[in-house]
Amino acid sequence: MELNKVSHKTKSRLNYKNFKMWGINLICYSILLCISFLIIYPFITNIANSFKSEADLLDKTVVFIPKELSTNTIHLTMRAMHYPEALRNSFLLSLLVGILQTLSSAVIGYGFARFKFPLKRVLFGLLIFTIIVPPQIIMTPLYMRFKEFDFFNVIKIITGYSPNILNSFIPFIILSLTGLGLKNGLYIYLIRQFFKNMPRELDDAAYIDGANEFTVFAKIMLPNAIPILITNFLLSFSWQWTDNYFTPLIIQEFYTLPLAIGSIANYLLYDIDPIVRSAMMGTGIILVILPILIIYIFLQRFFVQGIERSGIVG
Amino acid sequence: MELIRKRNSRGLTMRSKKAIIGLIFVSPFIFGLIFIYFGAIAESIAYSFGKFDENYNNIIIGWDNYRRVLFVDPDFVRNVVESTGTLFVNTAVIIIYAIFVSVLLNRELKGKGIFRAILFLPVIISAGVISKIQTGDMASLFSQISSAGGDVSQVSNGLFQIETIKKYIMSLNIIPQISSIVASAIQNIYTIINRSGVQIVIFLAGLQSISPSLYESAKVEGATGWETLWKITMPMLSPLILVNVVYTVIDSFTNSNNPVIIKIYHYTMKTIDYGFSSAMAWIYFIVIIVILSIVLAIISRFVYYEN
């Protein structure tokens, strides 16, 4: 009898608890749904707009689903953007920058995380300095440097002149390899945090087995760091992809996607209806975003994993 | 100790060998600093004290550029003060929003993978040209690229009709101060969502690293969820709050939508007044450093370190 009563009591408490959990989950879901909706909404409208004909764009009763499917806007936008060319250039550039920045950040971050060497604090301070300094400060001097590129006149002595390396990928290669590229300090910082939290026993065991530091790095550390390296690659790839600040400074003679969006603006000056114009801008954004969106969908599993395992603490 | 001091074949102690290898790993960065970065910084300082003659040689003219920025230019000081003001509000909102969302995402929910994928999306796409268009700031983009004036600012790209919502709230006739705050918050929704991606990522990583045994023992002791949040989650997250505040401050100061940055860019690329723009950039940098150190000094008093 007594036992029965108790079990009844726990049962009702369990029910109450279940109910409470259910309510909390419901609230969580609704909040997350709202935020997700806010994030996705611009994509939906822009994609919908890009499939509308001019009549549908002007028609206020057409919200999302167009009355007649038309790819006219997309064609027009692609022509204005020189899309295939811009896409190819952007892809090559971002791939190059992404891979190089990830590699250099891994190497430099590992050095900062696992070794003691003289001036380490000063160098780390300088790394933070490169993050804080607005890129605008060094923009002009960098431009000048790449216009007549040289290391302390060495190239001039050998070839007789300082080459102009603007409008090529070389400046990006140099900046990415030395960890000075766009937001590169941040990547080094993140990777350093990751390597700092790797257990020491791992490399000690390898050292006892006679491995040297470079094999430990290549054979033990890098394979373990793959999720965070992919995260890093994804970040640097997509931030390079959408950069409209540094890239147009160095590359002016051929199209990359951010420049191509600008060329829509130029194209639009010729008598096109304002509403079609804005639809074209929207289509342009979608065309720029689409490739990184596809890459993100494939890599996002690693992205989430890399974040979970990065164990960033302070 | 004997073991450590034991010399290896190259005649180096273990410690100095490690130091050299460490330096080899960091060497690309050192190389970049010496050959590119220091030179660029020095040149930029030289520009800020000088003026170009016809042959693009920099002639040192002293403090004139700085004087012009601070006392002659009508907009600079006002822009800096304004962007600092919005910075404080936005940072607070972004941090609170990011903690909130990351706590939500850290719960055991079905389909949280999809939500995570969507909520991390702004990290990938919010930078650069896209954020500029998404936040409806097309006018500046147009004028920056094509210098086309006119009515382009009225062409919105069909996001929420933010202006309409704002007008609606203003017309509700509640207390005007409150409704204006709400209206500006609504106007900033996209800014906040787009700028808080990295912060959510960092908080989530921090939440994952809090050991579950802490929560279990709190549960055994009878702590409620609310108590656990304030007594365990927040203290354990506090170092990351510091990191995130620093990141947010730097990000909003150096973001290419910042009015000061736009101004610097304009003077560099359009008017080609390098001396003036460099002086502006350096003054701005000093402002950033001062504000960062104030923020650091205040927040680091509340930070709890486990070790």
Contacts between the chains, C-beta under 8 A, distances in Angstrom:
chain1	res1	chain2	res2	distance
A	25	B	107	7.9
A	25	B	109	6.5
A	28	B	104	5.4
A	28	B	107	6.1
A	28	B	109	6.1
A	29	B	109	7.0
A	31	B	104	6.4
A	32	B	104	6.0
A	32	B	105	7.7
A	32	B	109	7.8
A	32	B	115	4.8
A	32	B	119	7.7
A	35	B	101	6.8
A	35	B	119	6.5
A	35	B	193	7.1
A	36	B	115	6.2
A	36	B	118	4.4
A	36	B	119	6.8
A	38	B	189	6.7
A	38	B	190	7.9
A	38	B	193	6.2
A	39	B	118	5.8
A	39	B	119	6.9
A	39	B	121	5.8
A	39	B	122	6.3
A	39	B	193	6.3
A	40	B	118	6.5
A	41	B	159	7.3
A	41	B	160	7.2
A	42	B	134	6.0
A	42	B	157	7.7
A	42	B	158	7.9
A	42	B	159	5.3
A	45	B	157	8.0
A	45	B	158	4.6
A	45	B	159	7.2
A	46	B	157	6.9
A	46	B	158	7.1
A	49	B	158	6.2
A	104	B	28	5.5
A	104	B	29	8.0
A	107	B	25	5.5
A	107	B	28	6.6
A	108	B	25	6.7
A	108	B	26	5.6
A	108	B	28	6.1
A	108	B	29	4.8
A	110	B	25	5.5
A	111	B	22	5.2
A	111	B	23	7.5
A	111	B	24	7.6
A	111	B	25	2.8
A	111	B	26	3.8
A	112	B	26	6.4
A	114	B	22	7.4
A	115	B	18	5.7
A	115	B	19	6.8
A	115	B	21	6.4
A	115	B	22	2.6
A	115	B	23	7.8
A	115	B	25	6.7
A	115	B	26	8.0
A	116	B	15	7.6
A	116	B	18	6.8
A	116	B	19	6.3
A	116	B	22	6.7
A	117	B	18	7.8
A	117	B	19	4.1
A	117	B	20	7.6
A	117	B	22	4.1
A	117	B	23	5.0
A	117	B	26	7.4
A	118	B	19	6.6
A	120	B	22	7.6
A	123	B	26	6.4
A	123	B	29	7.1
A	123	B	30	6.9
A	126	B	33	6.2
A	127	B	29	7.0
A	130	B	37	6.8
A	131	B	250	6.5
A	132	B	250	5.8
A	132	B	285	7.7
A	132	B	288	6.5
A	132	B	289	7.1
A	132	B	292	7.1
A	133	B	41	7.7
A	133	B	285	6.2
A	134	B	253	7.0
A	134	B	254	4.4
A	134	B	261	6.6
A	134	B	264	7.6
A	134	B	281	6.1
A	134	B	284	6.6
A	134	B	285	6.3
A	134	B	288	7.4
A	135	B	254	6.7
A	136	B	254	7.9
A	136	B	261	6.1
A	136	B	264	4.7
A	136	B	265	6.3
A	136	B	268	6.8
A	136	B	277	7.6
A	136	B	281	5.2
A	137	B	41	7.4
A	137	B	44	5.3
A	137	B	278	7.1
A	137	B	281	4.4
A	137	B	282	6.8
A	137	B	285	6.3
A	138	B	37	7.2
A	138	B	40	4.2
A	138	B	41	6.4
A	138	B	44	5.9
A	139	B	268	6.4
A	140	B	43	8.0
A	140	B	44	6.9
A	140	B	47	6.7
A	140	B	268	5.7
A	140	B	274	5.3
A	140	B	277	7.4
A	140	B	278	7.0
A	141	B	39	7.2
A	141	B	40	3.9
A	141	B	41	7.6
A	141	B	43	3.9
A	141	B	44	5.1
A	141	B	47	7.4
A	142	B	36	7.4
A	142	B	40	5.4
A	144	B	43	7.0
A	145	B	36	6.8
A	145	B	39	7.0
A	145	B	40	6.5
A	151	B	35	5.6
A	152	B	35	7.9
A	174	B	32	7.8
A	174	B	36	7.1
A	175	B	32	7.6
A	175	B	36	7.5
A	177	B	28	5.8
A	177	B	32	7.6
A	178	B	28	5.2
A	178	B	29	6.3
A	178	B	31	5.7
A	178	B	32	2.5
A	178	B	33	7.8
A	178	B	35	7.8
A	178	B	36	6.5
A	179	B	28	6.1
A	179	B	29	4.5
A	179	B	32	6.0
A	180	B	29	8.0
A	180	B	32	4.7
A	180	B	33	8.0
A	180	B	36	6.2
A	180	B	37	5.8
A	186	B	247	7.9
A	188	B	29	7.5
A	213	B	18	7.6
A	213	B	21	4.7
A	214	B	21	7.8
A	217	B	25	7.7
A	234	B	124	6.8
A	235	B	123	7.1
A	235	B	124	7.6
A	238	B	124	4.5
A	238	B	125	6.8
A	238	B	127	7.3
A	239	B	127	4.9
A	239	B	128	7.2
A	242	B	125	6.6
A	242	B	127	4.9
A	242	B	128	3.8
A	242	B	129	5.6
A	242	B	130	5.2
A	243	B	127	6.8
A	243	B	128	4.7
A	243	B	129	7.7
A	244	B	128	4.8
A	244	B	129	3.8
A	244	B	132	7.3
A	244	B	256	7.4
A	245	B	128	6.6
A	245	B	256	5.1
A	245	B	265	7.6
A	249	B	269	7.8
A	258	B	128	6.4
A	258	B	129	4.4
A	261	B	129	5.6
A	261	B	133	7.6
A	261	B	141	7.9
A	262	B	141	7.7
A	262	B	145	3.8
A	262	B	146	7.0
A	265	B	141	7.0
A	265	B	142	5.2
A	265	B	145	5.1
A	265	B	146	4.6
A	265	B	148	6.8
A	266	B	145	7.3
A	266	B	146	5.0
A	269	B	146	6.8
A	269	B	148	5.9
A	274	B	151	7.3
A	274	B	154	7.7
A	274	B	155	5.3
A	275	B	155	7.8
A	277	B	155	6.0
A	278	B	155	4.2
A	278	B	156	6.8
A	278	B	157	5.3
A	278	B	158	7.0
A	281	B	133	6.5
A	281	B	138	6.8
A	281	B	155	7.6
A	281	B	157	5.6
A	282	B	157	4.8
A	282	B	158	6.5
A	285	B	130	5.9
A	285	B	133	5.6
A	285	B	134	7.4
A	285	B	157	7.5
A	288	B	129	7.3
A	288	B	130	6.7
A	289	B	125	5.4
A	289	B	130	6.4
A	292	B	124	6.0
A	292	B	125	6.6
A	293	B	124	7.9
A	293	B	125	7.5
A	296	B	117	7.8
A	296	B	121	7.2
A	296	B	124	5.3
A	297	B	117	7.7
A	300	B	116	7.9
A	300	B	117	4.7
A	300	B	120	7.0
A	301	B	113	8.0
A	303	B	120	6.5
A	304	B	113	7.1
A	304	B	116	5.4
A	304	B	117	7.4
A	304	B	120	7.3
A	307	B	201	5.2
A	307	B	204	6.0
A	307	B	205	5.0
A	307	B	208	8.0
A	308	B	204	7.3
A	308	B	205	6.5
A	308	B	208	4.8
A	309	B	208	7.9
A	310	B	205	4.9
A	311	B	205	6.5
A	311	B	208	7.4
A	311	B	209	4.7
A	312	B	202	5.8
A	312	B	205	4.7
A	312	B	206	6.4
A	312	B	209	7.6
A	312	B	240	6.9
A	312	B	243	7.5
A	313	B	206	6.7
A	313	B	209	6.0
A	313	B	239	6.2
A	313	B	240	7.3
A	314	B	239	3.2
A	314	B	240	6.8
A	314	B	242	7.1
A	314	B	243	6.6
A	314	B	303	7.8
A	314	B	305	6.7
